[in-house]
Amino acid sequence: MGVFRYENMYAAPTKEQRERYMTGEREERSFGPEGKILLVVYDEAVYIKDDIDEVRILFTGIKDKQKAYDEVRRLLEHHQQKDEEESPFTTAKEY
């Protein structure tokens, strides 16, 4: 059906999208550092809320729901790589 990406925490699924896809029972799972990546699984959609980069993604339809799990893996790898990057600066704590 579709993938909708919102680039900041204030942009969110529209009221119509929430009423159409994000209703009924749901299952929530947290991932990443401090559980800041939230995956919410609905009957007809999957919603990813990344509070690290303030990105929201709504996957709708049965075929696109599987893509959501791939996206969570990608986000986890992205954040892990970001954390592992060395800063060109050193701090007194490192000595």
N, C-alpha and C positions, 0 to 999 in steps of 0.2 A: 504494500500500500504506500508507505512513505517513511522518510526519515526527515525529521525537523530538528535543526540545530539552532540553539540560542546562545549567543556569544557573551552574555553577561547574566549575572544572577537576577537581574530585574526583568529581563526578557524571559517570558515563560510561555508554556502552551496557552493558547487562547481559551476562552471560556468554552467555545464550541468544541475544541479538541479535548478538553478535560471532560466535558459531558459525554462526548462520543466514545472516547477510548479509555479514560482513566476512572472508570466506575467499577463497582463490584468489589469482590474480594481481591486482596493484593498480598504479595509476599515481598518483604524488604530484606536486602542484604547489604552490609557495609564492607568496603574494601579500602585498601590503601592506608597511608599514614593517618593514624588517629581516626580511621573510619570515615574519612572525608569524601569518599566516593560512594554514593548511595545508588543501588540498583533496585528499582521498584517494578515488580512483574505483575501486570494485570492480565485479564483474559485475552484482550485484544491488543495489548501494547506493552512496551517496556520503556521505562523512563530512567535515564541516567542523570544524576545530579552530582557534578564534580565541583566541590567547594574549594578546591585548591586553585583551579584556573577559572572558576566562576562560569563554567559551561554547563548547559543543560541540553540533553538530546532525547527526543521522543521517537521511538521506533514503533510503527503501527503495522498491523498485519502479521499473519503467521510466518511468512517467509522472512520478514525483516526482524522478527524477534530474535532469531539466531544471530543476526549481525550485532545485536546489542552485547552479547557475551564476548564476541570478538573485539568490540570497541572497549569494553571494560579491560580486557587483557592489554590492549594497546595503550590505554590510559595509564595502567599500572606500570608498564614498561617505560612509558614516557616520563612519568614522575620519578621512577627509580633512576633513570639515566640523568635526569636533571639534578637529583640529589648527589649522584656520584661525580658529576663534573667538578673539577677542581677550580677554585677561585684563583685568579691571578694574584690575589692579595693574601698575605698571611696576617694572622692576628697574634697577639701576645699569648693567647691560650695554647697555641700550637707549639710553643717553645718550652 
